[in-house]
Amino acid sequence: MRFKKIASCLLTSIISVHVLLFTGCLPREAKLQSKAEESTSLTDQYQSKKDLSLVKVGYCGPSMVAPYYVALETIIKKQVQAYGMQYFTADGQEDVAKQVAAIEDLLSKGIQVLILNPLDSKAVVPVVKRAHEAGVMIFIVDSMIDESAPYIASIVADNTLNGELLGLWLADQRKEELKIAVISGNQGNPVGREKRLGFVRGLVDGQLHHTAKTNFSIVAQGWGKWNNNGGVKAMEDILVAHPYVNVLLAENDAMAMGALKAIKEMGKDKQITVLGYDGQKEAYEMIKEGTFAATAQNSPRILGEMVVETTVKYLNGEKNIEKLIYTPSVLISKKNVDAFYDPKALF
């Protein structure tokens, strides 16, 4: 009887912790640090019971320019081939019309599986529907697609939660009035929207927790096309118009690192706190140096492994596959960066 009471208390405590985490209790870095093992534990590969050697898998991403997309494609290719499946790829070339044409090219090769990272959540829906009608199984990775598309599963980072973690962290670190600049990837991208709205939500919650009021303004938004050079140009324009900016939120690490070049050239590296997303190896190095403040994990390795594993599970007849699957969300700052940094990582 005493054992049952103890067990009941433990269960109640666990439920209470989960409720607190999702109803406003600020996540501290000590808690985030404990997620390090969870986020890097995808090493036990699912074993296929079926021979998949005749399965043709096509992957189409937004581009092969940004390091993130290159790493994601590399991991997907490696995993597909590790399961003995045939691999085909086509480049979206940072253009919606070209991505649609690239998908059609993959379909002409007789693929049975399409893994797609959409440039635009709505524009690719018609070609995805045609693929489905032809019997192709569709899996979405990294970005979102409109719910009208007939896909099996979508594997993505929880971009809203990642943004919240960054906003909460910033509210803990800087108490003065914040003049924030945002560098976004491209207009209409749902991932970028989730990131920046999550960030604002976390920052509001964090500042209200500390002072019962908000004390920030977003003074500028630039567009960096998800790459380093785009980040440089966007930050130069922002600083000319708004030299008083003291926080930069870039929607990926590549743009943040590019922006840092402009920030340093203008002598404002002590003034501006730089935040990013993804967890790029070079960003980790800058975090270790103290020039880059924090990033939120959106690992191409984890995404690539999970989308291929989900595909293989489906091909093996598993029926309990969720429609939306999130990768682990973790904030990385100087306090926990050593748990994530791998000098040999692709990204």
Solvent accessible surface area in square Angstrom, and as a share of the most:
residue,aa,sasa,rsa
1,M,175,0.78
2,R,186,0.68
3,F,159,0.66
4,K,141,0.60
5,K,129,0.54
6,I,80,0.41
7,A,43,0.33
8,S,64,0.41
9,C,85,0.51
10,L,108,0.54
11,L,108,0.54
12,T,82,0.47
13,S,60,0.38
14,I,97,0.49
15,I,98,0.50
16,S,50,0.32
17,V,81,0.47
18,H,102,0.46
19,V,80,0.46
20,L,99,0.49
21,L,69,0.35
22,F,152,0.63
23,T,99,0.58
24,G,36,0.35
25,C,49,0.29
26,L,8,0.04
27,P,28,0.18
28,R,96,0.35
29,E,26,0.12
30,A,83,0.64
31,K,92,0.39
32,L,6,0.03
33,Q,72,0.32
34,S,86,0.55
35,K,65,0.27
36,A,11,0.09
37,E,145,0.65
38,E,99,0.44
39,S,0,0.00
40,T,58,0.34
41,S,65,0.42
42,L,61,0.30
43,T,105,0.61
44,D,130,0.68
45,Q,71,0.31
46,Y,38,0.14
47,Q,135,0.60
48,S,36,0.23
49,K,181,0.76
50,K,114,0.48
51,D,125,0.65
52,L,8,0.04
53,S,51,0.33
54,L,151,0.75
55,V,23,0.13
56,K,56,0.24
57,V,1,0.00
58,G,0,0.00
59,Y,3,0.01
60,C,0,0.00
61,G,6,0.06
62,P,4,0.03
63,S,2,0.01
64,M,78,0.35
65,V,100,0.57
66,A,6,0.04
67,P,63,0.39
68,Y,14,0.05
69,Y,29,0.11
70,V,57,0.32
71,A,4,0.03
72,L,0,0.00
73,E,17,0.08
74,T,48,0.28
75,I,17,0.09
76,I,0,0.00
77,K,86,0.37
78,K,131,0.55
79,Q,25,0.11
80,V,0,0.00
81,Q,93,0.41
82,A,62,0.48
83,Y,24,0.09
84,G,41,0.39
85,M,7,0.03
86,Q,66,0.29
87,Y,32,0.12
88,F,53,0.22
89,T,70,0.41
90,A,15,0.12
91,D,50,0.26
92,G,0,0.00
93,Q,102,0.45
94,E,88,0.39
95,D,56,0.29
96,V,53,0.30
97,A,73,0.56
98,K,99,0.42
99,Q,0,0.00
100,V,33,0.19
101,A,56,0.43
102,A,11,0.09
103,I,0,0.00
104,E,74,0.33
105,D,66,0.34
106,L,0,0.00
107,L,42,0.21
108,S,89,0.58
109,K,83,0.35
110,G,38,0.37
111,I,8,0.04
112,Q,70,0.31
113,V,0,0.00
114,L,0,0.00
115,I,0,0.00
116,L,0,0.00
117,N,1,0.00
118,P,2,0.01
119,L,22,0.11
120,D,44,0.23
121,S,24,0.15
122,K,134,0.57
123,A,41,0.32
124,V,0,0.00
125,V,13,0.07
126,P,72,0.45
127,V,1,0.01
128,V,0,0.00
129,K,83,0.35
130,R,112,0.41
131,A,0,0.00
132,H,96,0.43
133,E,140,0.63
134,A,79,0.61
135,G,56,0.54
136,V,10,0.06
137,M,47,0.21
138,I,1,0.00
139,F,0,0.00
140,I,0,0.00
141,V,0,0.00
142,D,11,0.06
143,S,5,0.03
144,M,42,0.19
145,I,9,0.05
146,D,38,0.20
147,E,125,0.56
148,S,65,0.42
149,A,3,0.02
150,P,38,0.24
151,Y,14,0.05
152,I,39,0.20
153,A,0,0.00
154,S,1,0.01
155,I,0,0.00
156,V,1,0.01
157,A,1,0.01
158,D,29,0.15
159,N,2,0.01
160,T,45,0.26
161,L,50,0.25
162,N,0,0.00
163,G,0,0.00
164,E,33,0.15
165,L,8,0.04
166,L,0,0.00
167,G,0,0.00
168,L,13,0.07
169,W,30,0.11
170,L,0,0.00
171,A,2,0.01
172,D,35,0.18
173,Q,91,0.41
174,R,51,0.19
175,K,115,0.49
176,E,79,0.35
177,E,85,0.38
178,L,0,0.00
179,K,57,0.24
180,I,0,0.00
181,A,0,0.00
182,V,6,0.03
183,I,0,0.00
184,S,0,0.00
185,G,0,0.00
186,N,48,0.25
187,Q,135,0.60
188,G,64,0.62
189,N,11,0.05
190,P,27,0.17
191,V,13,0.07
192,G,1,0.01
193,R,142,0.52
194,E,48,0.22
195,K,5,0.02
196,R,55,0.20
197,L,89,0.44
198,G,0,0.00
199,F,1,0.00
200,V,42,0.24
201,R,151,0.55
202,G,1,0.01
203,L,0,0.00
204,V,46,0.27
205,D,53,0.28
206,G,0,0.00
207,Q,12,0.05
208,L,83,0.41
209,H,109,0.49
210,H,68,0.30
211,T,77,0.45
212,A,85,0.66
213,K,126,0.54
214,T,66,0.38
215,N,52,0.26
216,F,44,0.19
217,S,41,0.27
218,I,79,0.40
219,V,37,0.21
220,A,18,0.14
221,Q,83,0.37
222,G,11,0.10
223,W,92,0.32
224,G,0,0.00
225,K,137,0.58
226,W,28,0.10
227,N,31,0.16
228,N,44,0.22
229,N,119,0.61
230,G,15,0.14
231,G,0,0.00
232,V,32,0.18
233,K,118,0.50
234,A,7,0.06
235,M,0,0.00
236,E,55,0.25
237,D,76,0.39
238,I,8,0.04
239,L,4,0.02
240,V,118,0.68
241,A,66,0.51
242,H,45,0.20
243,P,66,0.41
244,Y,110,0.42
245,V,0,0.00
246,N,18,0.09
247,V,0,0.00
248,L,0,0.00
249,L,0,0.00
250,A,0,0.00
251,E,0,0.00
252,N,7,0.04
253,D,0,0.00
254,A,6,0.05
255,M,0,0.00
256,A,0,0.00
257,M,11,0.05
258,G,0,0.00
259,A,0,0.00
260,L,4,0.02
261,K,104,0.44
262,A,0,0.00
263,I,0,0.00
264,K,91,0.39
265,E,139,0.62
266,M,76,0.34
267,G,60,0.58
268,K,41,0.17
269,D,59,0.31
270,K,195,0.83
271,Q,60,0.27
272,I,11,0.06
273,T,22,0.13
274,V,2,0.01
275,L,0,0.00
276,G,0,0.00
277,Y,0,0.00
278,D,7,0.03
279,G,9,0.09
280,Q,12,0.05
281,K,37,0.16
282,E,69,0.31
283,A,0,0.00
284,Y,15,0.06
285,E,62,0.28
286,M,47,0.21
287,I,1,0.00
288,K,79,0.34
289,E,122,0.55
290,G,50,0.48
291,T,51,0.30
292,F,3,0.01
293,A,25,0.19
294,A,0,0.00
295,T,0,0.00
296,A,0,0.00
297,Q,9,0.04
298,N,5,0.03
299,S,20,0.13
300,P,6,0.04
301,R,79,0.29
302,I,1,0.01
303,L,0,0.00
304,G,0,0.00
305,E,31,0.14
306,M,33,0.15
307,V,0,0.00
308,V,0,0.00
309,E,47,0.21
310,T,11,0.06
311,T,1,0.00
312,V,0,0.00
313,K,57,0.24
314,Y,81,0.31
315,L,25,0.13
316,N,24,0.13
317,G,43,0.41
318,E,58,0.26
319,K,193,0.82
320,N,127,0.65
321,I,36,0.18
322,E,116,0.52
323,K,94,0.40
324,L,68,0.34
325,I,36,0.18
326,Y,109,0.42
327,T,6,0.04
328,P,27,0.17
329,S,8,0.05
330,V,0,0.00
331,L,0,0.00
332,I,0,0.00
333,S,3,0.02
334,K,125,0.53
335,K,169,0.72
336,N,4,0.02
337,V,3,0.02
338,D,107,0.55
339,A,48,0.37
340,F,22,0.09
341,Y,54,0.21
342,D,69,0.36
343,P,84,0.53
344,K,183,0.77
345,A,34,0.26
346,L,115,0.57
347,F,21,0.09
